[in-house]
Amino acid sequence: MRKLWYVVIGLVILFLIVVFAVPAFVNVNKYHDKIQAELEQKLDRKVTLGNMSLRIIPLSVKVADATIGEDPNFHTDRPFATAQDLSVSVKFFPLLAGNIEVNSINLVNPKVELVRNPQGVWNFSTIGKAENAPAPTTTAQNTPKSKPTPANPPEQPSTNKNAGPAQSLSIAELKISNGQVAITDEQKHQSRAVYDNIDLDLSNFAPGQPFDLSLAAHLPGTGDQYVKFDGKAGPLNSQNSLNTPVDGRLTLNQVSLAGIQKFLNSPQLSQYQATATGEASVRNHEGTMSSTGNIDLTGVRVKGVDIGYPIKTDYDVSDDLNNDLIKIAKANINFGPTPISITGELNAHPTPAQLNVQVKASNASISELAKLAGAFGVAFNPGTQVAGTLNADIHAQGASSQPALNGTLKADNLVISGKDMPQSVKIPSIDLALTPDVVRSNNFTAQSGSTSLMANFAMSHYTTPNSAIDATIKTTGANIGELINIAKAYGVSAVEGMSGSGSLSLDARVQGPLKQPERMTYTGTGSIQNASLSTPNLTKPVLIHTANLKFAQNSAVLENLQASLGSTNATGTATVKNFSAPQIQFNVNADKLNIGELEQITSGKSATKTAANDHRFSLVPSAYAEGRSGDSGISHIAGTGALHVGSIIFDQLALSNFQSNLSFSGDPAGNLMRTLNGDIKFDTGNGKFQGVDLLHELASIAKFTQFGQSSQGFTNIIKLGGLINVKNGLASTNNLEAVIDGGTLGAQGTVDLVSEILNMHVNAVLGKALSDKVGGTGIGGFMQTALANKSGELVIPAIVTGTMNHPVFAPDVQKIAQMKLNGLLPTTGNPGQLVGGLLGGKTGGQTGAVGGILGALTGKKNQQQGAQQQQQQQQQNPVNQILGAFGKPKKK
């Protein structure tokens, strides 16, 4: 017994010596080329191995910087696989004999390229592909031996063990740890997509045999999130990999959509959040992938909206992978307590995909469906609560983007409340009959407070670009605020943020193509009484005291209109065409109009628009799931017509009896002035230009006011006339004339109504009476900034720049030179044209002009005019004397 124990101890010691001594005596790099060649034969790919080392437990060869080449038929410019570390497990006793037999391969942190060519062949399907046809053999019976010749020596047994046809790949185990897989599908024209954190364990792989497969993807994020498949696969179908048999189990463990989004690098999933858990069987038989299972989604958020209930799915689905045909044998989806069942087919091969499905719901609560629909941006606001029941039996067939429908949809006892709705909206019942050509509703009633709105509609050709609507709406004495509630409940985005009061009666019908609102036709009548309408676009409400509505063709006409906005009261008529981008024709009389006040009123915030398509009429209208900043309230409105205003105030300018024919168009920035286009005809009087004393400014140009007298701060406008052309807010004129105290003005140039920047050339002609009082012909001969015409009137050409609030006056030197050269000056009767003659020569005849002008401008008479004239004549330089007269007398 003791001897036997010694034997056991001796064998153990011998084994340990061998285990620890072999690495010291075996230089595995000696077998580098042999291992590399054997892998090339087994994989049928070019293999490059880096430095190699031997490990004893487990017995393996560790290789650094390993690369497996790509099939030459796949032109990717990338190797099939690379790995920083590759461990090749080898058999012990063949190694002692100098032979390398590979048992398993382990790739750590590898990168693998999977490519499907246009013919549907994957690059991995050719790995380890054997030369299926054996090499032809010859025998003495059927092939004569050739005689040896110098050129054809007798065949010798090959001494190269690596020579010969490629060997079929058989391997006990292949492991990939923390791999990165890139997939390129040239057949489906899908660009390269990269997937990280892949683990693969493939065992018992041999040609023509099934093998065990465990594939897991660990997703980024908190918790143990993973997708895992365990089962069997194979044998590999090298001709069509989609026909490779697969049978196993798929497990989802608390997988977040955010993790999937990062894993798949799919920006489309960033708007959705949920956690998925479930199990499903997966089986592929001859290219048909079938799956049955249960998937639960919790914590569902859609576009930032918390759904508030789980979504559970029990399904049985198959997919013909070769033809992209999905068959839904069963899909029972529970939205919270609300069940919906779906059966049918989806052909994903064409674009768009083709549907042939049946959707059913029986006495289902509509609350959960309405919340989900609102989150996706259809039918309801996210903040809207909807109660009621839904029954549906719908067959959908055709393009997934716009399928043809058959069946019925019925909602009963709807109660809609919530966001910006002071009162709930009730719809006792609404039925939709669906056919492939028409969706038709019953005569349904929507109620809010004391208001009832009766409506029905039919939508035809809804699967084509030529879809059309035929709808009627009736209500009598309805409260406008309650009507707005009903519109909000239905999902009409145009009323978002609106409120109102007053009454509306309406009996109208609209018909026409949905995508061409300008071709819509309207019929019917209505009336508005004592209405007040507040919108986000206006800082003050619009008051409509009374108006009659008449619909005809493609327009709505407001007659006997009496309305107010701010301090403006208006009457008249207006016609509105094309309600999607309104075109307005008007003939309005207003008592007064304050442009500054109007700009403040129209500077309200824009109404929130939806990111979804906003159709005026829709079976399922757009809602407000994804708000974005929209254009201003007047951004799509254009108009033309006549405007008559009793008095108008534009900054410092006050006018009366304002008449104009003008037009305006939408401006994305919401600036009212920028939208103006057209002609404005002035024929007004009794106005006032606040803040500017024109005579004082003109006298300053001519150096008449150096005595230091202050301005009176305004200019009386006795009469103002002419034509102004406005183009996109830039007003220009060449015949503007004004009569002011003491003279007339002729002007031409531009005024930017947006920035209020001036660029005007003005000819000021002082009246004959004023010129006579100041000895104008004399002063006109001496001054360099003032001339005198043959009528004895002083002419002062000026340039006006700056802004409406702060105009800057300067002498128009170029115009003065032009007048002197041509010998022509304007007159008080025609200040805008050069028609009169120029008085020439420095006669010095009418002296004392300074005192006369000062007296005329200040309302005082110069009692010493004669004496000053005599003194001025005695001066050799009368101009200097005139300028000196503006200064204060020197004290002696």
C-alpha positions, 0 to 999 in steps of 0.5 A: 500500500505504501508503495502504491502511495509512493507511485501516486505521489511520483506521478503527480510530481511528474505531471507538475514537472511536465506542466511547468517545464513544458513552457520553458522547453517548448517555443510555441513561436516555433509553430507560428507558421504552422498554426497560422497555416492550419487556421487558414485552411480551416477558415479558408481565409487569409490569417495573420497572427502576431506574437504567440505564447503558450499557456498550460492551464488551460492548454492554449496558444495566446496570440496578439493582434490576430487578423482574419481576412475577408473573402476576396469576393467581398470588396469591403477594404476591411478584414473580416475580423480583428482581435487584440487577443486570440486564444487558440486551445490546442490538444496536449499530446499532439503538441508534444509530438510537434503537431497542432490540433485546434480545439477552440478559439476565443476572441477578446474585444474583436471587431467583425464585419458582416456583409451581404452582397447584392445577391443575398450571400453573407460573407460569413457563409464562406468561412471554412467552406470546403472544396466540396468536389474532391480532387479527381483521382486516376487509376490504372484502369481508366487513365494511362500513366504518362511517361516521365520526361524531363519536363514532366518528372514522375510525381513524388509524395508531397512532403508539405503537410500543409498542401492540399485542398482546404479542410472543412472547419470543425471546432469544439467551441468559438467564443467572442467576448465584448465584440463589435459587429458591423453590418452592411446589407448591399442587397437592401441598400442599407449602409454600414451600422455598428453594434457593440457589447456582443458576446457569442458562444458557439459550440460543436460546430462541424460542416453539415451539422447543427450547432449550439448557439448563445448570443447576448448583447449587453446594452448601455445604461443602468441595471442588467439590460441584455438581449439574449438568444439561446438555442440551436442553429445550422447546418449553415446554408452557404447558398442562402444564409436566411434559410439556415435553421434556427430554434431557440429562445429570446429573452429581454431583461429590463431592456430600455429603449434608450439602451436600444437607441444607443446600441442601434445608433437609431436617432428615431428612437430618441423620442420614445422611452420604455422598459421592455421585458419578455420571452419569445420562442424564435424558429427559422425553417427554410427562410420563414422566421416564426415567433410567439411570446409576450412582451411587456412595456413599462414606463412608456413615454412618447415625445415627452408625454408620460402614457401612465399605463403598461402596454402588453403584447401577446403575439404569434408572428411569422416573417418570410425573410426572403420576401419580407412578408410578415404574417400576424396570426395573433397580436393581442395588445393591451393598452392598460385595460384596453384590448385591441386585436390585430391579425393579417399581413404586412408586406415590407418588400415594396415602398411603402409597405403594403397592409392587409390587416384586421383591427378589432376592439369591443367596448374598449375604454377610449381613455388610454387610446386617446392619451396615446394618440395625443402623445403621437400628435393626432386627435387630442392634446396630451393634456386632454382627458377623454372618457367613453367606449370604442367599438371597431371592426376595420379591415385596412388594405393597401399602402401603409401610409394611406390604406383603404378601409372597410368596416365601422368605428363607433365611439359612445358617451365621449366626454372630453376635458382638460387643457384650456377647456373651462367646460367639458365637451360631450359627444353622445355618439359618433359613427363612422362607416368606412369604405375604400372610397369614402369615410362617412359620419353620422349626424352627430352633436357636440355639446359644451355648456349651452352650445350644441353644434350639429355636424356631419362629413364625408371624406372621399378618395382619401387614399389618393392625392385628390382626397375631398371633403363634404361637411356641414355645420349647424348651430344657432345662438351658440356661445363663441367661447363654448364653440372654441372649446368644441374645436379644441376637443376636436383637435383644431390647432388654429384655436390653440390659446384662443378664448371668446364670448358672444353668440354665433349662428351658422349654417354652412357647408364646405366642399372641395379638395383637402390639399387645395384649400383655394379650390374649396367652395362654401355655401350658407349664412351666419351672424355674429353678435357682441363677440369678443375674441382673444388670441395669442397673436393679439395683445387686445381682443377683437370686438365684433359688435355685429356682422352678417356672414355669407358664404359663396364659392371660395369665400366668406363675406362679412357684411354690415361689419361693426368692430373694434380693436384697441381705440379704433372703431371700424365699419364696412365689409370684408371678403376672405378667400382661401382660409389656409392662407387667407386673402382679404378684400376690404372696404373699411371706414375707421374713426381713428387709427394709431399705428403705434398702438396697432403694432403693439396689439399685433406683437402677441406671441405666436400660436403653437403649431404642431409638428404633424401635418395640419389639415383643415379637415381630416379623419384623425386631425393633427393635435399638439404632441410636439409643439414648435415655435410657429409663425405669427398670426399675420404671417400667412394673411394678405389683403387689399382694399380701401381704407378711410380713416377720420384721423391717423397717428403715425409716431409724431405725425397726426393726419385727418381724412386719410384715404388709401388703396393699399395691400399687405401680405404675410411677414414671418417676423410679424411686422405689420409695416413690412407687410404693406404694399400698395398706393396711399393717396393723401388728401388731408388737412388739419394735421400736426407733426408733433416734436418737430418745428419745420420752420425752426429747422429750416431757418436753422439751415438758412442760419436765420435763428442764431438768436437762440429762440427755441422751437415751438415743438410741433408743425401745423399741417394745413394740407397734405397731398400726394401719392405714396407707393409702398413696397414691402414696407418701404414708402417712396414718393416724388410728389408729396406736397404740404402746406404749413404755417408760413410756406409750402413744402415739396418732397421726394424720397423714401421712408422705411416704415419698419425702421422709420429711417428717412431719406428725403429731399425737401424744397421749402418755399416761404410764402410771399407775405413772410418773404416780404416781411423779411426782405426775402429777395435780399436775403436770398441773394446773400445766403448760400443756403437760401435763394429767392425766386422771381415771385419774391419767395425764399426757397430753402432746399434741404435734405432730411435724414435720421428717423421719424422721431429724430429727423436731421436737417441739412442744406441740399448743396447739390440742389442749390447748385442745380437751381443756380445753374438752371436759373429755376426755382419752385414756387409756393404754388408748386413746391415740388417742381422747378418752374420759377426764375431765379433772382440774380445778383447780390443787389443788397436791395432789401436789407433788414431781412434778418429782423423781418424773418425773426419777427415773422417766425416769432410773431413779432414785428421789427419796428426798426426795419428801415434803419437796419436796411440803411445800415446794411447798405453801408456795409461792404460785406452784407453777408457777414453783417447779416450773420452778425445780426443773429448774435447778441449785441456786445456790451459797451 
